[in-house]
Amino acid sequence: MKYVLWLLIAGITVASCSKPIDAPISNLPVIVKKIKEIRNSPNDFRAYTFHSDGSLQQYASQFTSRTDGAVSQYSLTFQYDQKRLVKMQAVNGYSLYYYKDGKPHTIQSYNQNNGLFATSFLTINTKNQITEIVEQFKIPMSNDLGETKTLFFYNLQGNLVRREHYARQNLNDPFELHYKQLYEDYDNKVAVPEEVSTDYFLPGFVLMKNNPGKIINVDNMGVAGRIDRFEYTYDSDGYVLTKKHFVENMPNPIIPITFSYTYW
């Protein structure tokens, strides 16, 4: 759904694992902070506001185009029913969330004219880890893409270690692996839930409990390509204060970007 919602808002898709895994007890302090803003320049940031019960009320993003310097903005608002997310609204469309056995099961995405353009089917285990998402497009994309599937795999600590992306043009075709991402070198600090779950903003959705030090992109032939590497600083409670993002193994050097985190 990453692919769909970034079309809806500016992007989304995700996930799978194999079976529920018991995570060991964390030694981190029991302190819960809500992220307020993640900023990397005066014009580039992500901002979060919350209801009094801790549920996400609004997500806003502003970023500068790397080609022409133009500033782009978009925002999302969220509606709930008894703490269950039921609708995510953007300027140019919205998504509706449906539940089965108390867990989100289906997400339907509509354009601003109320036209259904994609449906995502989620599988979530007992640890609130998404294990699979299959997204079907009502109207095939420009490359005739009809359906995508993403699988997520986790380690014993509850952190994502591999994400595999598949696609097919027709529902009767076999899925083909497009690429996968490997997540390595986790720290033992607190991951910001709202940052790591921006694909779906599902309450209680767990993708990472800690922060990865490296993400390696591997193509369908098993060849490693772009590597994203991260260096962090933390506050006294184990929450990220800064994240420095390096891009490696690319033909042209990319200047590292530093993100600053503030909390409510």
C-alpha positions as CSV (number, residue, x, y, z in Angstrom):
1,M,0.0,0.0,0.0
2,K,3.0,2.2,0.1
3,Y,2.8,2.6,-3.6
4,V,-0.9,3.5,-3.4
5,L,-1.0,5.9,-0.6
6,W,1.9,7.9,-1.9
7,L,-0.2,8.3,-5.0
8,L,-3.1,9.3,-2.7
9,I,-1.0,11.6,-0.5
10,A,2.4,11.3,-2.0
11,G,3.0,7.3,-1.2
12,I,2.7,3.7,0.4
13,T,3.2,-0.3,0.4
14,V,4.5,-2.9,2.9
15,A,5.0,-6.3,4.5
16,S,5.5,-10.0,6.0
17,C,6.9,-12.3,8.6
18,S,6.7,-16.0,9.1
19,K,5.1,-16.7,12.5
20,P,4.7,-14.9,15.9
21,I,7.9,-14.6,17.8
22,D,8.2,-13.9,21.5
23,A,10.4,-10.8,22.0
24,P,12.6,-10.6,25.1
25,I,11.9,-8.1,27.8
26,S,13.4,-4.7,27.1
27,N,15.7,-3.0,29.7
28,L,14.7,0.4,28.3
29,P,12.9,2.8,30.7
30,V,9.1,2.7,30.6
31,I,8.8,6.3,29.3
32,V,6.5,7.0,26.4
33,K,7.2,10.1,24.3
34,K,5.2,11.3,21.3
35,I,7.1,12.6,18.4
36,K,6.4,16.3,17.6
37,E,8.6,17.0,14.7
38,I,11.4,15.5,12.5
39,R,13.3,18.2,10.7
40,N,16.3,18.3,8.4
41,S,16.2,21.9,7.1
42,P,14.1,25.1,7.6
43,N,11.8,24.0,4.8
44,D,11.9,20.2,5.2
45,F,10.1,18.5,8.1
46,R,7.4,16.1,9.3
47,A,5.1,17.2,12.1
48,Y,2.7,15.2,14.3
49,T,-0.2,16.2,16.5
50,F,-2.2,13.9,18.8
51,H,-5.6,13.7,20.6
52,S,-5.7,13.7,24.4
53,D,-5.9,9.9,24.3
54,G,-2.6,9.6,22.5
55,S,-4.0,8.8,19.1
56,L,-2.6,10.5,16.0
57,Q,-4.7,13.5,15.0
58,Q,-2.8,15.0,12.1
59,Y,0.4,14.3,10.1
60,A,1.9,17.1,8.0
61,S,4.9,17.0,5.7
62,Q,6.8,19.7,3.9
63,F,9.8,19.1,1.6
64,T,11.9,20.9,-1.0
65,S,12.1,19.5,-4.5
66,R,15.7,18.5,-5.1
67,T,15.3,19.5,-8.8
68,D,13.7,23.0,-8.9
69,G,13.8,24.0,-5.2
70,A,10.0,24.2,-5.0
71,V,8.4,23.6,-1.6
72,S,5.7,20.9,-1.5
73,Q,3.2,20.3,1.3
74,Y,0.6,17.7,2.2
75,S,-1.2,16.6,5.3
76,L,-3.3,13.7,6.6
77,T,-6.1,13.7,9.2
78,F,-7.3,10.6,11.0
79,Q,-10.8,9.5,12.3
80,Y,-11.3,6.8,14.9
81,D,-14.1,4.6,16.3
82,Q,-13.3,3.4,19.8
83,K,-9.6,3.9,19.2
84,R,-9.7,2.0,16.0
85,L,-8.5,4.0,13.0
86,V,-11.3,4.0,10.4
87,K,-10.4,6.7,8.0
88,M,-7.3,8.6,6.8
89,Q,-8.1,11.7,4.8
90,A,-5.9,13.6,2.4
91,V,-6.6,16.5,0.1
92,N,-6.8,14.3,-3.0
93,G,-8.4,11.2,-1.5
94,Y,-8.9,9.0,1.5
95,S,-8.5,5.5,2.8
96,L,-11.0,3.4,4.8
97,Y,-9.9,0.7,7.3
98,Y,-11.8,-2.5,8.0
99,Y,-11.2,-4.9,10.8
100,K,-11.5,-8.7,11.4
101,D,-11.0,-10.3,14.8
102,G,-10.1,-6.9,16.2
103,K,-7.2,-6.4,13.8
104,P,-7.0,-4.2,10.6
105,H,-7.7,-6.6,7.7
106,T,-8.6,-4.5,4.6
107,I,-7.8,-0.9,3.5
108,Q,-9.7,0.6,0.6
109,S,-8.2,3.7,-1.1
110,Y,-10.3,6.2,-3.0
111,N,-9.6,9.3,-5.0
112,Q,-11.2,12.7,-4.4
113,N,-14.1,11.8,-6.6
114,N,-14.9,8.7,-4.4
115,G,-13.6,6.3,-7.0
116,L,-12.0,3.2,-5.5
117,F,-8.6,2.7,-7.0
118,A,-6.9,0.1,-4.8
119,T,-7.6,-2.4,-2.0
120,S,-5.0,-3.8,0.4
121,F,-5.3,-7.0,2.4
122,L,-3.3,-7.2,5.6
123,T,-2.1,-10.1,7.7
124,I,-1.0,-9.2,11.2
125,N,0.4,-11.6,13.9
126,T,-0.2,-11.6,17.6
127,K,2.7,-9.2,18.2
128,N,1.1,-6.5,16.0
129,Q,3.6,-7.1,13.3
130,I,2.4,-7.0,9.7
131,T,3.3,-10.2,8.0
132,E,1.9,-9.7,4.5
133,I,0.1,-7.0,2.5
134,V,-1.4,-7.7,-0.9
135,E,-2.5,-4.7,-2.8
136,Q,-4.9,-4.9,-5.8
137,F,-5.3,-2.0,-8.1
138,K,-8.9,-1.3,-9.4
139,I,-7.4,0.4,-12.4
140,P,-3.9,-0.9,-13.4
141,M,-1.1,1.6,-13.0
142,S,0.7,3.1,-16.0
143,N,3.0,0.1,-16.3
144,D,0.0,-2.3,-16.2
145,L,0.8,-3.3,-12.6
146,G,-2.2,-5.2,-11.3
147,E,-1.2,-6.4,-7.9
148,T,1.7,-6.1,-5.4
149,K,2.7,-8.2,-2.4
150,T,5.2,-7.3,0.3
151,L,6.5,-9.7,2.9
152,F,8.2,-8.8,6.2
153,F,10.5,-10.9,8.3
154,Y,11.5,-10.1,11.9
155,N,14.2,-11.1,14.4
156,L,13.7,-12.2,18.0
157,Q,13.9,-8.7,19.3
158,G,10.8,-7.7,17.1
159,N,12.8,-5.8,14.5
160,L,12.3,-6.0,10.8
161,V,15.3,-7.8,9.2
162,R,14.0,-8.3,5.6
163,R,11.3,-6.9,3.4
164,E,10.6,-8.5,0.0
165,H,8.7,-6.7,-2.7
166,Y,6.7,-8.7,-5.4
167,A,4.4,-7.7,-8.2
168,R,2.4,-9.1,-11.1
169,Q,0.4,-7.6,-14.0
170,N,-2.5,-10.1,-14.0
171,L,-4.1,-11.9,-11.0
172,N,-3.5,-15.2,-12.7
173,D,0.2,-14.6,-13.2
174,P,2.8,-15.7,-10.6
175,F,4.3,-13.0,-8.4
176,E,7.8,-12.0,-9.4
177,L,10.3,-10.7,-6.9
178,H,11.4,-7.1,-7.8
179,Y,13.8,-6.4,-4.9
180,K,14.3,-6.9,-1.2
181,Q,15.7,-4.7,1.6
182,L,17.9,-6.0,4.4
183,Y,17.8,-4.2,7.8
184,E,21.0,-4.6,9.9
185,D,23.0,-3.2,12.9
186,Y,20.1,-2.3,15.2
187,D,20.8,-0.3,18.3
188,N,19.1,-1.0,21.6
189,K,17.3,2.4,21.8
190,V,13.7,3.4,21.3
191,A,12.3,3.5,17.7
192,V,9.7,6.3,17.1
193,P,6.5,4.5,16.3
194,E,5.0,7.3,14.2
195,E,8.1,7.5,12.1
196,V,8.5,3.8,11.3
197,S,4.8,3.2,10.7
198,T,4.1,6.1,8.3
199,D,3.1,3.6,5.6
200,Y,-0.2,2.9,7.4
201,F,-0.3,4.9,10.7
202,L,-2.0,1.9,12.3
203,P,-2.4,2.2,16.1
204,G,-0.2,-0.4,17.8
205,F,1.5,-1.3,14.5
206,V,5.0,-2.6,15.2
207,L,7.6,-2.6,12.5
208,M,10.8,-1.9,14.5
209,K,11.3,-1.6,18.3
210,N,14.8,-0.3,17.8
211,N,16.6,1.8,15.1
212,P,18.5,0.2,12.2
213,G,22.0,1.2,11.4
214,K,21.9,0.0,7.8
215,I,19.4,-0.8,5.0
216,I,20.7,-2.7,2.0
217,N,18.7,-2.8,-1.2
218,V,19.2,-6.1,-3.2
219,D,17.8,-6.6,-6.7
220,N,15.9,-9.7,-8.0
221,M,19.3,-11.2,-9.1
222,G,20.7,-11.0,-5.6
223,V,23.0,-8.1,-6.3
224,A,23.3,-5.4,-3.6
225,G,22.8,-1.8,-4.7
226,R,22.1,1.3,-2.6
227,I,23.0,1.2,1.0
228,D,21.4,3.6,3.5
229,R,23.4,3.9,6.7
230,F,22.4,5.8,9.9
231,E,24.2,7.3,12.9
232,Y,22.2,8.4,15.9
233,T,22.4,10.5,19.0
234,Y,20.0,9.9,21.9
235,D,18.5,11.7,24.9
236,S,18.7,10.3,28.5
237,D,15.6,8.2,28.0
238,G,16.9,6.4,24.9
239,Y,14.9,8.4,22.3
240,V,16.6,9.6,19.1
241,L,17.7,13.2,19.1
242,T,19.5,13.2,15.7
243,K,19.8,10.8,12.8
244,K,22.5,11.3,10.2
245,H,21.6,9.5,7.0
246,F,24.4,8.4,4.6
247,V,23.8,6.9,1.1
248,E,26.5,4.5,0.0
249,N,27.4,2.3,-3.0
250,M,26.0,4.8,-5.5
251,P,27.7,6.0,-8.7
252,N,27.5,9.7,-7.5
253,P,28.3,10.8,-4.0
254,I,25.3,12.0,-1.9
255,I,25.8,14.5,0.9
256,P,24.6,13.0,4.3
257,I,21.5,14.5,5.7
258,T,21.0,15.1,9.5
259,F,17.5,14.9,11.0
260,S,16.6,16.5,14.3
261,Y,13.8,15.0,16.5
262,T,11.7,16.9,19.0
263,Y,8.9,15.4,21.3
264,W,5.7,16.6,22.9
